[in-house]
């Protein structure tokens, strides 16, 4: 293998790694931002209200 082949392989690997990291970051940001929408609040409410350790706090605070 010559230096050109090694350089191209490293560049391709680096590009694939950066693309994978970018995909994970975008997905986690999308999920994180979705946590602050009214839709998510409405979907999580039954779980909080009916939980034995948190339900009483919800009744006091809400």
Order of alpha helices (4+ residues) and beta strands (2+ residues): alpha-alpha-alpha
